[in-house]
Amino acid sequence: EDQVTQSPEALRLQEGESSSLNCSYTVSGLRGLFWYRQDPGKGPEFLFTLYSAGEEKEKERLKATLTKKESFLHITAPKPEDSATYLCAVHENSGYSTLTFGKGTMLLVSP
Amino acid sequence: DTGVSQDPRHKITKRGQNVTFRCDPISEHNRLYWYRQTLGQGPEFLTYFQNEAQLEKSRLLSDRFSAERPKGSFSTLEIQRTEQGDSAMYLCASSPQGSDTDTQYFGPGTRLTVL
């Protein structure tokens, strides 16, 4: 059973068309939830860390929110340069610092 | 540039050969991680170091894989007798130790192709 599930797998938007990406998780105890952006052929780039339900963080056109079962990455008025794969990862209260990633959402923003 | 660096960026090898990758973490980060990522998947954890101690290894890490971090700074990941299934992007990440510092910062990765 997957611990981290991201949806949709792929999303195509027109420039300026706002939308949300979903990350649902099933862990016994959440220590932190992370969002990363990954461009083709590159390593993941850190965006946000969320620690508790109700927490929100913003950066430019992106806003991440967290509930007890899922997280959303809201993209407001996206631009073509926002095109990338967005990865969600969770860190459990297991004693170690390893992250469990979802498969990602591939976002394409057309001009 | 003070980010995580990895070398080489690309490696093409023949099946059965040994390969070694290097990772230099962000200065003063004492935690270092190796992940593997295949096309269409998220990164999968391989192993974790705190300083020079290897504290956790994934079941994915077969006996052909070995990682070291001899002085608690850079790390190497060696794959012996490579197989075609080892073809993937190998990612290194680092993080500082502390109560609110779980965030891992990734390097650019090493793309391995086994022919």
HADDOCK unambig.tbl for C-alpha pairs under 7 A between the chains (distance, minus, plus):
assign (segid A and resid 42 and name CA) (segid B and resid 108 and name CA) 5.07 0.50 0.50
assign (segid A and resid 42 and name CA) (segid B and resid 109 and name CA) 6.58 0.50 0.50
assign (segid A and resid 43 and name CA) (segid B and resid 91 and name CA) 6.85 0.50 0.50
assign (segid A and resid 43 and name CA) (segid B and resid 106 and name CA) 5.87 0.50 0.50
assign (segid A and resid 43 and name CA) (segid B and resid 107 and name CA) 5.58 0.50 0.50
assign (segid A and resid 43 and name CA) (segid B and resid 108 and name CA) 4.30 0.50 0.50
assign (segid A and resid 43 and name CA) (segid B and resid 109 and name CA) 5.66 0.50 0.50
assign (segid A and resid 44 and name CA) (segid B and resid 106 and name CA) 5.94 0.50 0.50
assign (segid A and resid 45 and name CA) (segid B and resid 106 and name CA) 6.77 0.50 0.50
assign (segid A and resid 46 and name CA) (segid B and resid 105 and name CA) 6.52 0.50 0.50
assign (segid A and resid 97 and name CA) (segid B and resid 102 and name CA) 6.84 0.50 0.50
assign (segid A and resid 98 and name CA) (segid B and resid 45 and name CA) 6.74 0.50 0.50
assign (segid A and resid 101 and name CA) (segid B and resid 42 and name CA) 5.39 0.50 0.50
assign (segid A and resid 101 and name CA) (segid B and resid 43 and name CA) 6.19 0.50 0.50
assign (segid A and resid 102 and name CA) (segid B and resid 42 and name CA) 5.52 0.50 0.50
assign (segid A and resid 103 and name CA) (segid B and resid 40 and name CA) 6.59 0.50 0.50
assign (segid A and resid 103 and name CA) (segid B and resid 41 and name CA) 4.60 0.50 0.50
assign (segid A and resid 103 and name CA) (segid B and resid 42 and name CA) 4.40 0.50 0.50
assign (segid A and resid 104 and name CA) (segid B and resid 42 and name CA) 6.32 0.50 0.50
